[in-house]
């Protein structure tokens, strides 16, 4: 067994159990750029942002939260998985930086 991979899967499964929006929440695509993809999962109780970089270079994404067209609520800023960085450029604009071949999840 690859213990590191097993532990990573256990961590993601635990996050899915902890955050109902990851299981049954609404899905809203936020932005796609190059090898990166970012979306939100949201419910009346919580909103999460999930971003993935499938490329082999560090990548940055810019997303306008207000133009997503969904009732997303508050912008989550607490990273609960991964090593990406999420910063607010303005009241509704997110700047996300992701290392190569990694994903990150931010929760409220």
Backbone as JSON, one array per atom type, in Angstrom:
{
  "sequence": "XXXXXXXXXXXXXXXXXXXXXXXXXXXXXXXXXXXXXXXXXXXXXXXXXXXXXXXXXXXXXXXXXXXXXXXXXXXXXXXXXXXXXXXXXXXXXXXXXXXXXXXXXXXX",
  "N": [[0.83, -1.19, 0.0], [0.4, 2.25, -0.7], [1.04, 4.37, 1.62], [0.97, 7.19, 1.93], [-0.78, 8.04, -0.1], [-3.08, 6.63, 0.67], [-3.59, 7.86, 3.16], [-4.14, 10.45, 2.27], [-6.52, 10.04, 0.86], [-8.14, 9.23, 3.01], [-8.23, 11.62, 4.44], [-9.62, 13.28, 2.64], [-12.07, 11.9, 2.5], [-12.93, 12.22, 5.14], [-13.3, 15.01, 5.15], [-15.44, 15.2, 3.38], [-17.41, 13.95, 4.9], [-17.58, 15.73, 7.01], [-18.45, 18.12, 5.88], [-21.46, 18.76, 4.7], [-22.24, 20.07, 2.32], [-20.42, 19.22, 0.42], [-21.36, 16.76, -0.22], [-24.15, 16.92, -0.82], [-24.66, 19.47, -1.67], [-25.35, 22.34, -3.81], [-23.88, 22.79, -7.03], [-21.63, 25.05, -8.47], [-19.97, 26.32, -11.16], [-17.07, 28.24, -11.13], [-14.67, 29.28, -12.39], [-12.61, 28.48, -15.2], [-9.36, 28.04, -16.31], [-6.82, 27.47, -18.48], [-5.08, 24.73, -17.32], [-6.49, 24.66, -14.99], [-9.23, 24.52, -12.69], [-12.09, 25.7, -11.05], [-14.61, 25.6, -8.61], [-17.7, 25.96, -6.74], [-19.3, 24.46, -3.95], [-22.34, 24.52, -2.43], [-24.71, 25.06, 0.18], [-27.67, 25.86, 2.13], [-26.44, 26.18, 4.6], [-23.64, 26.27, 4.37], [-20.73, 27.17, 2.4], [-18.32, 26.11, 0.09], [-15.18, 26.41, -1.56], [-13.58, 24.89, -4.23], [-10.6, 24.15, -5.82], [-8.55, 23.11, -8.51], [-5.43, 22.3, -9.87], [-4.28, 20.91, -12.65], [-2.05, 21.13, -14.11], [1.57, 21.34, -14.77], [2.84, 23.5, -13.71], [2.95, 26.21, -11.32], [-0.08, 27.97, -10.83], [-2.35, 30.74, -11.3], [-5.61, 31.89, -10.59], [-8.35, 34.03, -11.29], [-11.37, 35.07, -9.99], [-14.67, 36.27, -10.19], [-16.75, 36.53, -7.7], [-19.32, 37.62, -7.37], [-20.4, 37.53, -9.92], [-21.01, 34.93, -10.4], [-23.55, 33.97, -10.58], [-25.03, 32.55, -8.75], [-26.55, 31.88, -5.55], [-24.37, 32.24, -3.39], [-23.5, 33.12, -0.92], [-21.37, 33.94, 1.87], [-17.89, 34.48, 1.23], [-15.74, 31.81, 1.44], [-12.79, 31.57, 3.39], [-11.08, 30.09, 4.88], [-8.64, 27.73, 4.64], [-9.16, 24.36, 4.24], [-8.12, 22.14, 3.14], [-5.27, 21.11, 1.29], [-2.64, 23.14, -0.27], [-2.96, 25.54, -1.52], [-3.47, 29.09, -2.15], [-5.76, 31.57, -1.24], [-6.9, 34.74, -1.85], [-8.52, 37.87, -1.25], [-9.11, 40.15, -3.75], [-10.79, 42.22, -4.1], [-14.01, 43.24, -2.82], [-15.53, 41.21, -3.97], [-13.89, 39.73, -5.62], [-11.84, 37.0, -6.16], [-8.52, 35.84, -5.79], [-6.74, 33.1, -6.62], [-4.07, 30.95, -5.98], [-2.35, 28.14, -7.02], [-0.31, 25.32, -6.38], [1.57, 23.18, -8.67], [-0.19, 20.34, -10.0], [-2.01, 19.93, -7.89], [-4.71, 20.28, -5.53], [-7.05, 22.37, -3.75], [-9.17, 23.15, -0.95], [-11.44, 25.45, 0.36], [-13.18, 26.52, 3.22], [-15.94, 27.89, 5.13]],
  "CA": [[0.0, 0.0, 0.0], [1.03, 3.57, -0.68], [0.46, 4.96, 2.83], [0.7, 8.63, 1.73], [-2.0, 8.14, -0.9], [-4.17, 6.15, 1.52], [-3.88, 8.91, 4.14], [-4.76, 11.57, 1.56], [-7.91, 9.64, 0.62], [-8.84, 9.27, 4.3], [-8.46, 13.04, 4.75], [-10.7, 13.77, 1.77], [-13.32, 11.26, 2.94], [-13.33, 12.89, 6.38], [-13.83, 16.33, 4.77], [-16.76, 14.97, 2.79], [-18.34, 13.66, 6.01], [-17.68, 16.93, 7.86], [-19.1, 19.23, 5.15], [-22.58, 18.24, 3.92], [-22.31, 20.67, 0.98], [-19.61, 18.42, -0.5], [-22.14, 15.58, -0.59], [-25.48, 17.19, -1.36], [-24.8, 20.89, -2.0], [-25.43, 22.78, -5.21], [-22.6, 22.94, -7.72], [-21.53, 26.24, -9.31], [-18.65, 26.53, -11.76], [-16.61, 29.62, -10.93], [-13.75, 29.69, -13.45], [-11.64, 27.53, -15.75], [-8.27, 28.72, -17.0], [-5.74, 26.54, -18.78], [-5.2, 23.43, -16.66], [-7.1, 24.87, -13.67], [-10.67, 24.48, -12.6], [-12.53, 26.14, -9.73], [-16.06, 25.57, -8.46], [-18.21, 26.06, -5.38], [-20.38, 23.59, -3.5], [-23.0, 25.35, -1.42], [-26.01, 24.7, 0.75], [-28.08, 26.99, 2.97], [-25.63, 26.28, 5.8], [-22.21, 26.47, 4.14], [-20.21, 27.29, 1.05], [-16.92, 25.73, -0.04], [-14.55, 26.63, -2.86], [-12.66, 23.82, -4.57], [-9.8, 24.51, -6.99], [-7.62, 22.05, -8.89], [-4.45, 22.62, -10.91], [-3.8, 19.67, -13.26], [-0.83, 21.44, -14.86], [2.86, 21.09, -14.13], [3.37, 24.79, -13.27], [2.09, 26.97, -10.41], [-1.06, 28.73, -11.61], [-3.22, 31.69, -10.6], [-6.96, 32.07, -11.12], [-9.11, 35.16, -10.78], [-12.79, 34.73, -10.05], [-15.61, 37.27, -9.68], [-17.74, 35.83, -6.88], [-20.65, 38.21, -7.58], [-20.89, 37.19, -11.25], [-21.16, 33.48, -10.52], [-24.94, 33.69, -10.89], [-25.64, 31.68, -7.75], [-26.67, 32.4, -4.18], [-23.24, 31.58, -2.76], [-23.27, 33.55, 0.46], [-20.08, 34.49, 2.27], [-16.71, 33.88, 0.6], [-14.95, 31.03, 2.4], [-11.39, 31.95, 3.34], [-10.28, 29.17, 5.7], [-8.23, 26.56, 3.87], [-9.36, 23.12, 5.01], [-7.36, 21.07, 2.49], [-4.33, 21.52, 0.25], [-1.67, 24.18, 0.05], [-3.21, 26.71, -2.34], [-3.64, 30.36, -1.47], [-6.92, 32.34, -1.67], [-6.88, 36.12, -1.35], [-9.53, 38.77, -1.8], [-8.57, 41.32, -4.45], [-11.8, 43.24, -3.82], [-15.1, 42.66, -2.03], [-16.1, 40.01, -4.59], [-12.94, 39.11, -6.55], [-10.91, 36.07, -5.54], [-7.27, 35.47, -6.47], [-6.34, 31.79, -6.13], [-2.8, 30.45, -6.48], [-2.26, 26.71, -6.76], [0.9, 24.62, -6.81], [1.3, 22.22, -9.75], [-0.78, 19.02, -9.74], [-2.61, 19.9, -6.55], [-6.02, 20.91, -5.34], [-7.28, 22.95, -2.43], [-10.55, 23.4, -0.58], [-11.62, 26.47, 1.37], [-14.5, 26.46, 3.85], [-16.28, 29.08, 5.95]],
  "C": [[0.87, 1.25, 0.0], [0.37, 4.33, 0.48], [0.13, 6.44, 2.65], [-0.6, 8.82, 0.95], [-3.22, 7.69, -0.1], [-4.57, 7.23, 2.53], [-4.55, 10.11, 3.49], [-6.24, 11.25, 1.27], [-8.72, 9.68, 1.92], [-9.16, 10.71, 4.7], [-9.61, 13.59, 3.93], [-12.05, 13.16, 2.13], [-13.83, 11.92, 4.22], [-13.9, 14.28, 6.09], [-15.24, 16.2, 4.19], [-17.8, 14.67, 3.87], [-18.59, 14.89, 6.87], [-18.5, 18.04, 7.2], [-20.21, 18.68, 4.24], [-22.68, 18.82, 2.5], [-21.46, 19.91, -0.04], [-20.37, 17.18, -0.98], [-23.41, 15.94, -1.35], [-25.69, 18.65, -1.78], [-24.92, 21.14, -3.49], [-24.03, 23.0, -5.75], [-22.65, 24.2, -8.58], [-20.11, 26.36, -9.84], [-18.27, 27.99, -11.61], [-15.69, 30.08, -12.05], [-12.94, 28.48, -13.92], [-10.61, 28.35, -16.51], [-7.16, 27.71, -17.22], [-6.0, 25.18, -18.16], [-5.87, 23.52, -15.29], [-8.61, 24.96, -13.77], [-11.07, 24.87, -11.18], [-14.06, 26.15, -9.69], [-16.42, 25.72, -6.99], [-19.24, 24.97, -5.17], [-21.03, 24.35, -2.36], [-24.37, 24.8, -1.05], [-26.47, 25.9, 1.57], [-27.16, 27.21, 4.17], [-24.15, 26.57, 5.56], [-21.89, 26.57, 2.66], [-18.74, 26.9, 1.07], [-16.44, 26.06, -1.44], [-13.53, 25.52, -3.06], [-11.93, 24.23, -5.84], [-8.76, 23.43, -7.23], [-6.71, 22.57, -10.0], [-3.9, 21.3, -11.43], [-2.5, 19.89, -14.02], [0.44, 21.18, -14.08], [3.58, 22.38, -13.71], [2.41, 25.41, -12.24], [1.17, 27.86, -11.24], [-1.88, 29.64, -10.71], [-4.54, 31.81, -11.34], [-7.57, 33.31, -10.51], [-10.58, 34.87, -11.01], [-13.62, 35.87, -9.47], [-16.77, 36.54, -9.02], [-19.15, 36.32, -7.19], [-21.24, 37.81, -8.93], [-21.12, 35.7, -11.45], [-22.6, 33.09, -10.87], [-25.64, 32.79, -9.9], [-25.7, 32.39, -6.41], [-25.59, 31.74, -3.33], [-22.99, 32.0, -1.32], [-21.87, 34.09, 0.66], [-18.93, 33.74, 1.57], [-15.91, 33.11, 1.64], [-13.47, 31.38, 2.27], [-10.5, 31.04, 4.18], [-9.92, 27.95, 4.87], [-8.41, 25.33, 4.75], [-8.72, 21.93, 4.33], [-6.43, 21.69, 1.45], [-3.42, 22.64, 0.69], [-1.82, 25.41, -0.83], [-3.46, 27.94, -1.49], [-4.85, 31.08, -2.07], [-6.85, 33.71, -1.02], [-8.01, 36.91, -1.99], [-8.84, 39.95, -2.45], [-9.5, 42.51, -4.26], [-12.91, 42.54, -3.04], [-15.64, 41.37, -2.64], [-15.15, 39.32, -5.58], [-11.92, 38.28, -5.79], [-9.68, 35.91, -6.41], [-6.8, 34.17, -5.83], [-5.03, 31.38, -6.79], [-2.66, 29.0, -6.05], [-0.92, 26.15, -7.22], [0.56, 23.63, -7.94], [0.74, 20.9, -9.23], [-1.34, 18.88, -8.33], [-3.97, 20.56, -6.57], [-6.12, 21.46, -3.93], [-8.77, 23.16, -2.22], [-10.56, 24.45, 0.52], [-13.04, 26.39, 1.91], [-14.7, 27.7, 4.72], [-15.75, 28.93, 7.35]]
}
